[in-house]
Amino acid sequence: MLRQTFIRFFSVFAVLLAALLALPAQAQNEAPDALIKHLSAEVLDSIKADPALRTGDLTRVIALVDAKLMPNMNFKRMTASAVGPTWRQISPEQQERLQKEFKILLVRTYAGALAQANDVTLTVKPLRGSPDDQEVIVRTEIKGRGDPVQLDYRLEKTPGECAGWKIYNLNVMGVWLVETYRSQFAQEINAKGVDGLIATLAERNKSNSRKN
């Protein structure tokens, strides 16, 4: 149970890492480990200064995710990886609905845990790789109450107008977020199909909304 609590908290903290403040203009050319380091420091300060975020105010959290997180993550790739091979066989409309419900699920499941961010610090470990790498893993360690927690980020380098490093997966204490949901989604798809998965996610989100 304690392990699950840590996974829930630090997964959402990582997911919301870029969402709580705007990226500076120079971030397009910023090294991935430097990006994670300065955002971590700024985000921790933002959480400590904002009571609404610490109480899990969903309206505020979702607005921040839409405005600032989505441009800095490849959420389509994250959702596609969670769905698995079936993703390539479904319609664009189904893909959009899955992304929408998956995002709401993550926000609603984890937003309430932000209050715990008040007492943590994050250290970024030296990056292993070369300047030519298109994908990297940035490894960090979070210290708070209890034992230190491993938190890693998979990032990809994107070209074009939106050039820069983007997060597409998270690892908490050896558990990758996408792979965790992939097994759950596969069970739903095998039993009910893609539309059944979408309906299950939508119902779960409605249920969480009523509880909140």
C-alpha positions in Angstrom: 0.0 0.0 0.0 2.8 2.4 0.9 4.5 1.6 -2.5 1.3 2.4 -4.3 0.9 5.7 -2.5 4.4 6.7 -3.5 3.8 5.7 -7.1 0.6 7.7 -7.2 2.1 10.8 -5.8 5.3 10.9 -7.7 3.7 9.9 -11.0 1.4 12.9 -10.8 4.1 15.2 -9.7 6.1 14.2 -12.7 3.2 14.5 -15.0 2.3 18.0 -13.7 6.0 19.1 -13.6 5.9 21.2 -16.7 2.2 22.2 -16.3 2.6 24.6 -13.4 4.6 27.3 -15.2 5.4 28.4 -18.7 8.7 27.3 -20.3 11.2 30.0 -20.9 11.9 30.8 -24.6 15.4 29.3 -24.4 14.0 25.9 -23.3 14.0 24.8 -27.0 17.8 24.7 -26.9 18.1 23.6 -23.3 19.6 20.2 -22.4 17.0 17.7 -21.1 18.6 17.4 -17.6 18.9 21.1 -17.3 15.2 21.5 -18.3 14.1 19.0 -15.6 16.3 20.6 -13.0 15.1 24.1 -13.3 11.5 23.2 -13.8 11.6 21.0 -10.7 12.9 23.8 -8.5 10.4 26.3 -9.9 7.4 23.9 -9.7 8.1 23.0 -6.1 8.1 26.7 -5.3 4.9 27.2 -7.2 3.1 24.4 -5.3 4.2 25.7 -2.0 2.9 29.2 -2.9 -0.5 28.1 -4.3 -3.0 26.6 -1.8 -5.4 25.8 -4.6 -3.0 23.4 -6.2 -2.1 21.8 -2.9 -5.7 21.0 -2.2 -6.1 19.5 -5.7 -8.4 22.1 -7.2 -9.3 20.3 -10.4 -10.5 23.3 -12.3 -7.2 25.0 -11.7 -5.1 21.9 -12.3 -6.8 21.0 -15.6 -6.5 24.6 -16.9 -2.8 24.5 -16.2 -2.4 21.1 -17.8 -4.2 22.3 -21.0 -2.3 25.6 -21.2 1.2 24.6 -20.3 1.7 20.8 -20.0 0.3 19.6 -23.3 2.7 21.7 -25.4 5.6 20.3 -23.5 4.7 16.6 -23.6 4.1 14.1 -26.4 0.8 13.0 -24.8 -0.3 11.4 -28.1 2.7 9.1 -28.0 2.1 8.4 -24.3 -1.5 7.4 -25.0 -0.6 5.4 -28.0 2.0 3.4 -26.1 -0.5 2.7 -23.3 -3.1 1.4 -25.8 -0.5 -0.7 -27.6 -0.7 -2.1 -31.2 -4.5 -1.5 -31.4 -3.8 2.3 -31.6 -2.8 2.0 -35.3 -6.1 0.3 -36.1 -8.5 2.8 -34.6 -10.0 6.0 -36.0 -8.7 9.5 -35.4 -11.9 10.2 -33.5 -11.3 7.2 -31.2 -7.7 8.4 -30.7 -8.9 11.8 -29.6 -11.4 10.4 -27.2 -8.8 8.1 -25.7 -6.4 11.0 -25.2 -9.1 13.1 -23.6 -10.3 10.4 -21.1 -6.7 9.3 -20.3 -5.7 12.8 -19.5 -8.7 13.4 -17.2 -8.0 10.0 -15.5 -4.5 11.0 -14.7 -5.4 14.4 -13.4 -8.3 13.2 -11.3 -6.5 10.2 -9.9 -3.4 12.1 -8.8 -4.3 15.8 -8.2 -5.2 15.4 -4.6 -1.7 14.1 -3.8 -0.1 17.5 -4.6 -0.3 18.5 -1.0 2.5 16.2 -0.2 4.9 18.1 -2.5 5.4 20.7 0.3 8.1 18.7 2.0 10.2 17.3 -0.9 13.3 18.1 -2.7 14.5 16.8 -6.1 18.1 16.0 -7.3 18.9 15.5 -11.0 21.6 12.9 -11.6 24.3 13.3 -14.3 22.9 12.6 -17.8 24.4 9.7 -19.7 24.4 10.1 -23.4 25.7 12.2 -26.4 24.7 15.5 -27.9 23.3 13.5 -31.0 20.8 11.5 -28.9 17.2 11.9 -30.0 15.8 10.1 -26.9 17.2 10.2 -23.4 16.3 9.2 -19.8 16.8 11.8 -17.2 17.2 10.2 -13.8 16.3 12.0 -10.6 15.8 11.3 -6.9 13.1 12.8 -4.7 13.7 13.1 -0.9 11.0 13.8 1.6 9.6 11.8 4.4 10.8 8.3 4.3 13.3 6.7 1.9 14.4 8.5 -1.3 12.3 7.8 -4.4 13.6 7.2 -7.9 11.8 9.2 -10.5 13.0 9.0 -14.1 11.8 10.7 -17.3 11.9 9.5 -20.9 12.2 12.5 -23.3 12.4 12.8 -27.0 13.8 15.6 -29.1 11.3 17.0 -31.5 12.0 19.1 -34.6 10.1 21.9 -36.3 8.3 24.9 -34.8 7.7 23.0 -31.6 11.4 21.9 -31.3 12.6 20.9 -27.9 12.6 18.0 -25.5 9.2 16.5 -24.6 8.3 14.0 -21.9 6.5 10.9 -23.0 6.9 8.4 -20.1 7.7 8.3 -16.4 9.4 5.8 -14.1 8.7 5.7 -10.4 10.7 3.3 -8.3 11.2 1.0 -11.3 7.6 1.2 -12.6 7.0 2.9 -15.9 3.7 4.7 -16.0 2.8 3.8 -19.6 3.5 0.1 -19.2 1.4 0.0 -16.0 -1.6 1.4 -17.9 -0.9 -0.8 -21.0 -1.7 -4.0 -19.1 -5.0 -2.5 -17.8 -6.0 -1.1 -21.2 -5.2 -4.4 -22.9 -7.6 -6.3 -20.6 -10.4 -3.8 -21.4 -9.8 -3.9 -25.1 -9.7 -7.7 -25.2 -13.0 -7.9 -23.2 -14.9 -4.9 -24.6 -13.1 -3.5 -27.6 -11.7 0.1 -28.0 -15.2 1.7 -27.5 -15.5 -0.4 -24.4 -12.2 1.0 -23.1 -13.3 4.6 -23.8 -16.6 4.0 -22.1 -14.9 2.5 -19.0 -12.5 5.4 -18.8 -15.4 7.9 -19.1 -17.4 6.2 -16.4 -14.4 6.1 -14.1 -13.8 9.8 -14.6 -17.5 10.5 -13.9 -17.3 8.4 -10.7 -14.2 10.2 -9.6 -15.9 13.5 -10.3 -18.8 12.6 -8.1 -16.5 11.7 -5.3 -14.7 15.0 -5.6 
